[in-house]
Amino acid sequence: MDFDYPPDDDPRRLEVRSWLSGHPDPGAQDLVDAGYVVPHWPDPYGLSADPMHQLIIDDEWRRAGVSRPANPIGIGWAGPTILSAGTEAQQRRYLPSILNGEEFWCQLFSEPDAGSDLANLATRAVRDGDEYVVNGSKIWTSGAHRSKFGILIARTDPDVPKHKGISYFICPMDLPGITMTPIVDMTTAHSFNQVFFDDVRIPADLLVGGEGDGWRLTRMTLSNERVSLSSAGSLWGEGPSADNLLDLVRQAGGTDDPVLRQRLAALYCESEVLRLNRLRTLSARLAGRTPGAEASIQKAMSDEHGQHVLEAAKDLCGAEGMLEGSGPAGELAPSSRTGTTEINLDADQFPGVDRIWHYGFLFSPALTLGGGTFAVQRNIVAEMVLGLPRDTNVEKGLTWAEARRS
C-alpha cells in the first residue's frame, strides 16, 4: 500500500489547480456545477471519482482554503441515501438544493429510549390514504431549529421483528404538528433539539425506498456517517487536528517539559495511525472491496484521539486553561475551524486564541457517544473482526434495561 499522496505533477492535481485558477473565489453553485462537492457521485452531480481522485481534490481544496457548502447531514448522509434509493422525482427536487447548501437538513433517528439500540424506536407512521400520520419524538437532533428538511425513520409495521417494520422518510420541518425543545449543552451552544411529532401528516410520496425498507437505508446512512465522522479534525472530523496543535507548539518554540513532550509525541503517533487506517480503507475501495469494520475501528479510535488532542490543548495553557475561552495562542488555518456559529466567547480577553479550542474541550466528552457509542463500535469490531458471538440478550432482541430486568 502506498502511504503517500500522488505527486504534484499528477494530471488530476493539475486539472483541479487549473479550475481553481479560473475560480479563485468559487461560490457554492460553482463547486456544484463542476462536480466538486460530491466528486464520487455519478454525472450529473459528480465526476465518478475513485477514492484516490477524491483525496487529491480534498488535498487541493485544503491548500487553496476552499470548503464545501455547509450542509453536512444533507450532503454526507441524506443525499447519498436519496441518490441510491430515492425516486427520480425525489432526486430532482432535493439533491440540487442539498449540494449547494440552500436547504439545510437534519437527522431524525435517535429517540429517548432508542439511542444505541436504534431499531427499538417507537415513533409510529400510520398510512392514511396518500399520507402517513406520524406520532412520537426524536432527540439529539443537530440543527433541527434551522433545518428545512430532515431524514426520519419511523415504525410502519409493529407486528414484525423490530428491524423489519421501519420505514425511511423525507420530512419537511415546517409541517403542522412538529414542535421542538432546544437542548443547550455545557458549551452554551444550541446545537441539539428534542423534536415532537403530534399527528404530523407526511405525504406518501416522501417515503424513500419501499415501506419496511427503512432499516437497510438507515444502515446505509450510518455507514456514511461513521466515515464522515472519522476525518482528521478532532471534533468528528471538523475543527482543529493534532497537526494544528503541534504546529502551534512549534510556533511557540516547543516545550522543555518531558511529560508534555511525551504526550505530544503520543498525539502524533495516534494521528499517524489514524491516517494510515484511512489509507487502508482507501486501498480496500480501490481494490473493489467494501470495507467492513474499518469505519467502526476508525471512529472508535478517532473519538478518543479527539479527546486527547483537546485535553492536551488546555493543559498546554497551564492554569489559564481553566478559564473560559482560553486555548493555545496562534493562528489556525481557516480549514481547521469548525464553522459553528452558535459559540459566543470573548475574543478580546484571549487575543490570538481561536475560540474552537475552548468549545471543543467542553464538547469533547460527547465524542465517544454521538454517532454510535464507543461500546457499540467495539461490539461491531468484536463480531466482525474477532468473530466473537453476539450477546445472547441482543439475539433475544432485549435492550440493556430489559436484560437487567430479566
Secondary structure by P-SEA (a helix, b strand, c coil): ccccccccccaaaaaaaaaaaacccccaaaaaaaccccccccccccccccaaaaaaaaaaaaaacccccccccccccaaaaaaccccaaaaaccaaaaaaccbbbbbcccccccccccccccbbbbbcccbbbbbbccccccccccccccbbbbbccccccccccbbbbbcccccccbbbbbbbcccccccbbbbbbcbbbbbcccccccccaaaaaaaaaaaaaaaaaccccccccccccaaaaaaaaaaacccccaaaaaaaaaaaaaaaaaaaaaaaaaaaaaacccccaaaaaaaaaaaaaaaaaaaaaaaaacccccccccccccccccccccccccccccccccccccaaaaaaaaaccccccccccaaaaaaaaaaacccccccccccccccaaaaaac
